[in-house]
Amino acid sequence: MRKPIEHTADIAYEISGNSYEELLEEARNILFEEEGIVLDNEEKEKTYPLEEMEDVFFDTVNDWILEISKGWAPWRIKREGNELKVTFRKIRKKRGPK
């Protein structure tokens, strides 16, 4: 679940979920909607530490924003032991920020 909130520099949302993965999935969905991302089929994977701390969450989402700027978007999020495995797909096109 999400709720837009006012922020002076960027878009901002208050999100909630029943698990760390749900929070990340909601953040991914927001990025897709805000950027208007359409995916291709080419894939790559990255792993992230699975620590349910606010700093790690923001570091992960900031890395996703960097990957989007390089033409890759987070597509699938999966917990594997103490890591989070994220499959990225090549971006075919994007509309850009709303």
N, C-alpha and C positions, 0 to 999 in steps of 0.2 A: 504494500500500500504506500502511496506517496501523496504529499501535499506540497505544492509550490510555496516557497517563502520568499520574502523580499530580501535582496542582497545587493549591496552597492556595486560590486564589480562583475559578477557573473550571474548565471542562472543558479538557483539553489532550490533544493527540495528537502523536505523532511521525509525520510522513508522508514518503514517498519517491516519486520518479517519475523518468522518463527525460528529462523536459523541464520547463521552467518552467510551461508550460500544463498538464501533467499534475499538477503540484503544486497549481495553482490549482483544477483540476477536482476533485481529492481534497478540498481545503478546502471547495469548494462542496457536494460530496456530504455531507460531515460536517454542514454547516449545515442542509441539507435534512433529514437524518435526525434531528438533535438537535431541530429545530424542528417536525418533522412537517408540512412545507410541501406544500400542494396548490396548483397553479398554475391561473390563468385564461389566456385567450388574449391579453389586451391586453399590448402590448410597448412598451418604450422602450430606447434604447441609450446607453451611456457609453463613453468611451475612457480608457485609463490608459496611463501611460508604460510601455514595455516595457524595463525594466532588471532584469536578474536579480540583484537585491541583496535582502538579507534585509529591510531597512527598507521597500522598495517593496512587497514581497510582503505584509508586515503592514499597510501603509497601504491596500493594495487590499482585503484581507480585512476590515479594520476598516470601510472604506467600504461593503462588502457588508452587514455587520451593521447599519450605519445604514440602508441602503436597505431591509433586511428590516423594521426597526422602522417604516418609512414605508409598508410594504405591497408592496414590490417585491423579487423574488428573482433572483439571477443565474441565467440559464438556459443561454445559449450563450456560449462563450469562443472568440475567433478572433484569431489574430495577423494584423495588417495593417501591414506595414512595421515601423516602430519603435514601433508602438502595439499595445495590446491592446484589441480591440473586444468589449464585453460586452453581450449582449442580456439585458435583464431582463424578466420577466413579472410581471404583477400577481398577488398572492397571493390566492387564493380563500378559503383557511382555513389555519390552522396549529394544531397541538396545543399548542405551546409547548415550552420546554425539558424534557428527560427528567427 
